[in-house]
Amino acid sequence: MNAENRQVDQAMLEDRPEKRTVRGLWLEEVKAVAREDPSSEEPWYLTLPGAEGLDIQLLLEHDLIALTEVNSIAEKDQGKIVAVESNNDAIAKLQKKFIGLRIKQVDFRSFIRSEGQFRWPEGDDEKYCRARVINLDLNTRLKANIDNQSVVFPVLAWIDKLCQIHAKPPRLDWTLCLTLHAEIDWPIDVNRYIQKYLCENLGREPVFDESCRDFFGEGLYQAVKNMEECLNFMELNREEQQKVIMVIVPKIIARLVHNKGWCVRTERNLRYGSEARAPMVTWVVKLTWDGNAAAVPDSTYREALREIFHGVGIVKENGNIA
């Protein structure tokens, strides 16, 4: 695993108030599964825990997972949590700290069989991909690839694949917890694509247009709408870059899955990170299967756009959400 990914462990070790608040949001989602579907045959929770596994520790502290007398995860609960980790040192720490934890020794891109549609998880891996809560706690930026003049965001393509896996019978509603580093470093072709993409929906959905105007502020809103000049998103200030990521990520997720029967509701859409720390954005997104959604894809997409601003806020340095 590369140095960028190992920064996840450093962020976890800091255990700052903002991150504790975010972990509390993840905890509530797993609690909901434990309450509503305790006998689920699929895992309750799939996570990228880093070496310390602080989110897993939180589940144990709240008695969602039982421990034996020797502090190993009880056999009946060993299938409820799946950790995905490729670093050998981190795996050793997790195995020592959480005896009996189910660990997939691979990076997530390999686990999901990349962003393409030609290879898919099989067997146990497919079952793990159907976890009721999937937590992609990444410390990477929203990277973009240009493929045959099309822009592909690998992380969001993984989420599309996860939706397709959850859509296999029996179909399962699920929750995505996603965290990304919010600094933008797109090439000019991606900047142009995102600007056009935002503009198209500003004209398409009046509520989305009005919400974006309020959320972005007049300066950024007008810069996005001015198609005579290509907006360089890298030149935006820290807060503006976070806000752009907060809007386009749930927007692209909705575009990828709305015509496949999925209703997308953005429950939490939060930014955090003081000037001394990396700017981060985190979401809690509910993905609910509705057979009628595919029959009215435009209506489903418009509703998802309106929902982007549900739960928008800031996690303050003291951990409070404003």
Steps between C-alpha positions, in 0.01 A plus 500: 500500500636842408589787731182692417282214620707450816406856597166347595669341800653831607162672478345218702769523766437872547143412601405867489147615592388543136587141421338370818180673391519342156560156651193559713295545182633168367412335830139617475466340157623163626272531803207547263584176317540314830159630609307455175655184355706324768488163324626630166696236313719770349762684707378798695814702436788508252778745581851616412606530864871581486735344752316620812146407398345770716161465329500127575598570860196727524268216394644281775468774761131534415446124526402458136757222473539242775836398644603172657666467839839529330393820318470347154198576282230241571462245223137598440608859428812440292308543175349835597811709439738482204822701490681570173871571550809432291785618723666209683588700812145633526358151454722367780377774736137436410538125551657555841246761611188331361548125520263331260445807280433412138768680296538513123870549432468718191452864402142600430550553126615142465225383733229655279690381188577857384259755359429310177195289422686193374614351832288454811546373857406135539417264786561644846626827351166556329322430829724746683423764233133462599568629851217714633737785589814556292752749632754628248704721731759622252769762539534536125373773270220458249718387213382496140609295201432595138405193299404540134408864565278396793576603857498216753532545876626159621364527855153585371518218247565263793179626660310433178628141510398465863148610406486238226614232743236605756237487224546126455213298653419532777544874450635686801474863602833620632687799638819651363735687732761676288784732601737676259783751512342813350787670316448506123778424254312428177651558155339761276283250313343385826448860613312571179294182537397578860409858416277388212355225715404739779360757257278245331331409827475860618276557199321168537382511860391838650525383863854373437587832333372704793666275756834516319482877482447523876760234579776612263455873550446742215863517387555125457148452361557757224847361425348156446227638274737708288566246226701753299790438739623160617497501878821368655368333814855468637509880537196512727558555868493215749133535599384538140680182396334313785160632394551394138590147612200496736268568207646296217566171684137421598393649167718261299398204717135581425573530128674162495226304678167684469392313186581162654230511767685684777370799692787703645454705816793697640443481876826672598717727287770646723835670471770523763869575548649819644761706318771293669350172380396347170161611367264203506145426390284215627159365402239257624292395199194274511449286191149358486371263236175601331385305198304803380807724507634357175163571335525872586876562493480875442273550801724274711810696399338837570402382845857385566630844396268670748614260774867596457452794735322296766732481798760745366722635773841543661665288766670755724838447665323416826298230324170688493302499175380840379 
